[in-house]
Amino acid sequence: MGVIFLLMITIISLLIWLVLYFIGTEEWTAQAYVPQVKTLELELNANNYLIAKDEDGDLDIIYAKDEHERIYPASLTKIMTMMVTLDHTDDIDEVLTVTDDDLAGLIEANASVYGLAVGDEISIRDALYGLILESGADCANLLKRYVEDKGYDFVELMDQKASMLGMKDSDFANVTGLDDENNYTTVYDLALLMTEAFKNDNARTILTTMHYTSDDGYAFDATMSALEGAGSEKAHVLGGKTGFTYIAHLTISAVVENDKGEIYFVIMADADENGDDGRGAHMQDVADILESYFAKW
């Protein structure tokens, strides 16, 4: 009996040791292979950033800093507004009529606008270009009403879309990006949104257009056009979206194309102010990255 008892104790001890060993090995292995995203050795205005390559719909993150930290997106919110609109329209050339509700409160909020007036008629296509290129909050409200007239809650659709895309640290409270503590995201989540946008032909075309003329002959430039020509033969800015509020500070989601036709997203948030109101610091960051990093790849 004594020998059998000692043998059982030995076997049990060995099994416990093996279990503990393999648990420890798995933990060590998991820790050893956690990818470490590098930060840029470059002084930037933005406090949060992410540079990623679009790998046929998947993200290959190259550089990042505080990419999962909550930030306020400002007008980058309108990228989600565009995506939800495209998800819920059958005819992008359908014409809508502007109402008082579409313009209410925008002047008081100091919102950027396209310039719509009550009674104006505008196609969904033109409104989407006004939304992204000129960052028109009036276009955002018009498109919101258009979708909600079909029986939807637009903001709920934004949150549902975010959840579907895996934007786990995002919540939307409005379609314009005006300051609201419940309208937040991360630069990582914005990269997921940009990846989704580039799967949609209309969204991709709008985001990479620098100059546009509407059906009624109104010609206008994208806020991103200040970066047109920035870069080198190695890489240049293709398009994107900018944002600004006094709480969010400067935000930008730039689309960069290299000489191989590969697409990269450079997303930056909470850029420190420079000049009178901070405008321009985010674009300077993108230009510096193009010069310091993309030119060497």
Secondary structure, 3 states (H helix, E strand, C coil): CHHHHHHHHHHHHHHHHHHHHHHHHHHHHHHHCCCCCECCCCCCCEEEEEEEEEECCEEEEEEEECCCCCECCHHHHHHHHHHHHHHCCCCCCCEEECCHHHHCCCCCCCCCCCCCCCCCEEEHHHHHHHHHHCCCHHHHHHHHHHHHCCCCCHHHHHHHHHHHCCCCCCECCCCCCCCCCCCEECHHHHHHHHHHHCCCHHHHHHHCCCEEECCCCCEEECHHHHHCCCECCCEEEEEEEEEEECCCEEEEEEEEEECCCCEEEEEEEEECCCCCCCCCHHHHHHHHHHHHCHHHC
